[in-house]
Amino acid sequence: MPLTDSAIKLKPSPRPNSANNDERGLFLLISPKGGKWWRFKYLSDGKDKAAIPCIYHDVSLKDARDRRDEARKQVATGIDPGEHRKAKKSA
């Protein structure tokens, strides 16, 4: 079931909580101190990875979904979104 803005306003738990799944691999990681980060879970070289490390308050749900779609296109073409971001950042 896709996330809504009201569902995102959850209180932090004693452990990092990543059970706030949206759709197609996007989820919201909530830390015990209240920080919220968007993550995109994907499979690369047989390993589970997560990309799109952006903060919830800086990036809205709609923008996070747009970034997820871009990352899914990269995965479909064989590009690792996390490695692509690191290479782009260092260049």
C-alpha positions as CSV (number, residue, x, y, z in Angstrom):
1,M,0.0,0.0,0.0
2,P,1.5,3.4,-1.0
3,L,2.5,5.9,1.7
4,T,0.5,9.0,2.4
5,D,1.7,12.2,4.0
6,S,-0.3,11.5,7.1
7,A,1.2,8.0,7.4
8,I,4.7,9.6,7.2
9,K,4.2,11.6,10.4
10,L,4.9,8.6,12.6
11,K,6.6,8.9,15.9
12,P,10.1,7.4,16.2
13,S,10.6,4.0,17.7
14,P,13.5,2.7,19.9
15,R,15.1,1.1,16.8
16,P,15.5,2.3,13.3
17,N,12.3,1.6,11.5
18,S,12.2,0.8,7.8
19,A,8.7,-0.8,7.7
20,N,7.2,2.3,6.1
21,N,7.2,0.9,2.6
22,D,5.8,2.9,-0.4
23,E,5.8,1.0,-3.7
24,R,8.4,-0.3,-6.1
25,G,11.2,-0.4,-3.6
26,L,10.9,3.1,-2.0
27,F,10.7,3.2,1.8
28,L,11.1,5.8,4.6
29,L,13.7,5.0,7.2
30,I,12.9,6.5,10.6
31,S,15.7,6.8,13.2
32,P,15.1,6.6,17.0
33,K,15.9,10.3,17.3
34,G,13.2,11.2,14.7
35,G,15.3,11.6,11.5
36,K,13.6,10.5,8.3
37,W,15.4,9.4,5.1
38,W,14.1,8.2,1.8
39,R,15.7,5.0,0.5
40,F,15.3,2.9,-2.6
41,K,16.0,-0.8,-2.3
42,Y,17.3,-2.6,-5.3
43,L,19.3,-5.6,-6.3
44,S,22.8,-5.2,-7.9
45,D,25.2,-8.0,-8.6
46,G,23.1,-10.3,-6.4
47,K,23.3,-8.0,-3.4
48,D,20.6,-5.9,-1.8
49,K,21.5,-2.2,-1.8
50,A,19.7,1.0,-1.0
51,A,20.1,4.4,-2.8
52,I,18.5,7.9,-2.9
53,P,19.7,9.0,0.5
54,C,17.7,12.2,0.9
55,I,16.0,13.7,3.9
56,Y,12.2,13.6,4.1
57,H,11.7,17.3,4.9
58,D,13.9,18.4,2.0
59,V,12.3,16.0,-0.5
60,S,8.6,15.5,-0.7
61,L,6.9,12.2,-1.3
62,K,6.2,13.1,-5.0
63,D,9.9,14.1,-5.5
64,A,11.1,10.9,-3.8
65,R,8.9,8.9,-6.2
66,D,10.4,10.7,-9.2
67,R,13.9,10.0,-8.0
68,R,12.9,6.3,-7.4
69,D,11.6,6.1,-11.0
70,E,14.9,7.5,-12.3
71,A,16.9,5.0,-10.2
72,R,14.7,2.1,-11.5
73,K,15.5,3.1,-15.0
74,Q,19.2,3.0,-14.2
75,V,18.9,-0.4,-12.6
76,A,17.0,-1.6,-15.7
77,T,19.9,-0.5,-17.9
78,G,22.4,-2.2,-15.7
79,I,23.7,0.9,-13.9
80,D,24.1,0.8,-10.1
81,P,22.4,4.1,-8.9
82,G,24.6,4.3,-5.8
83,E,27.8,3.9,-7.7
84,H,26.5,6.3,-10.4
85,R,25.8,8.9,-7.7
86,K,29.3,8.5,-6.1
87,A,31.0,8.8,-9.5
88,K,29.0,11.9,-10.4
89,K,29.8,13.5,-7.0
90,S,33.5,12.9,-7.3
91,A,33.7,14.3,-10.9
